[in-house]
Amino acid sequence: MALNPKAFGLACGILWGITCLFMGFLSGTGYGLGFVHGIGSIYIGYGPGLVGAILGAVYGFLDGFIGGYVFIWLYNLLEKR
């Protein structure tokens, strides 16, 4: 049974985007600041605050979608064998 790469990619993108968004907001309080700085070294513009959190959510959604899509595509490819 083949899994749907688009559905899995959307699920991963939404979850990772929301995670990056909330961590961007929370890091303004000091919680998760290391996480935001670490991911911010990959996602240009991601940082504490409103603008950084929104940029992180967009990057996170795209990254999660592509990663989830490729993962399930590869899984389906290998399952056929």
Secondary structure as a PSIPRED ss2 file (coil, helix, strand):
# PSIPRED VFORMAT (PSIPRED V4.0)

   1 M C   1.000  0.000  0.000
   2 A C   1.000  0.000  0.000
   3 L C   1.000  0.000  0.000
   4 N C   1.000  0.000  0.000
   5 P H   0.000  1.000  0.000
   6 K H   0.000  1.000  0.000
   7 A H   0.000  1.000  0.000
   8 F H   0.000  1.000  0.000
   9 G H   0.000  1.000  0.000
  10 L H   0.000  1.000  0.000
  11 A H   0.000  1.000  0.000
  12 C H   0.000  1.000  0.000
  13 G H   0.000  1.000  0.000
  14 I H   0.000  1.000  0.000
  15 L H   0.000  1.000  0.000
  16 W H   0.000  1.000  0.000
  17 G H   0.000  1.000  0.000
  18 I H   0.000  1.000  0.000
  19 T H   0.000  1.000  0.000
  20 C H   0.000  1.000  0.000
  21 L H   0.000  1.000  0.000
  22 F H   0.000  1.000  0.000
  23 M H   0.000  1.000  0.000
  24 G H   0.000  1.000  0.000
  25 F H   0.000  1.000  0.000
  26 L H   0.000  1.000  0.000
  27 S H   0.000  1.000  0.000
  28 G H   0.000  1.000  0.000
  29 T H   0.000  1.000  0.000
  30 G C   1.000  0.000  0.000
  31 Y C   1.000  0.000  0.000
  32 G C   1.000  0.000  0.000
  33 L H   0.000  1.000  0.000
  34 G H   0.000  1.000  0.000
  35 F H   0.000  1.000  0.000
  36 V H   0.000  1.000  0.000
  37 H H   0.000  1.000  0.000
  38 G H   0.000  1.000  0.000
  39 I H   0.000  1.000  0.000
  40 G H   0.000  1.000  0.000
  41 S C   1.000  0.000  0.000
  42 I C   1.000  0.000  0.000
  43 Y C   1.000  0.000  0.000
  44 I C   1.000  0.000  0.000
  45 G C   1.000  0.000  0.000
  46 Y C   1.000  0.000  0.000
  47 G C   1.000  0.000  0.000
  48 P C   1.000  0.000  0.000
  49 G C   1.000  0.000  0.000
  50 L H   0.000  1.000  0.000
  51 V H   0.000  1.000  0.000
  52 G H   0.000  1.000  0.000
  53 A H   0.000  1.000  0.000
  54 I H   0.000  1.000  0.000
  55 L H   0.000  1.000  0.000
  56 G H   0.000  1.000  0.000
  57 A H   0.000  1.000  0.000
  58 V H   0.000  1.000  0.000
  59 Y H   0.000  1.000  0.000
  60 G H   0.000  1.000  0.000
  61 F H   0.000  1.000  0.000
  62 L H   0.000  1.000  0.000
  63 D H   0.000  1.000  0.000
  64 G H   0.000  1.000  0.000
  65 F H   0.000  1.000  0.000
  66 I H   0.000  1.000  0.000
  67 G H   0.000  1.000  0.000
  68 G H   0.000  1.000  0.000
  69 Y H   0.000  1.000  0.000
  70 V H   0.000  1.000  0.000
  71 F H   0.000  1.000  0.000
  72 I H   0.000  1.000  0.000
  73 W H   0.000  1.000  0.000
  74 L H   0.000  1.000  0.000
  75 Y H   0.000  1.000  0.000
  76 N H   0.000  1.000  0.000
  77 L H   0.000  1.000  0.000
  78 L H   0.000  1.000  0.000
  79 E H   0.000  1.000  0.000
  80 K C   1.000  0.000  0.000
  81 R C   1.000  0.000  0.000
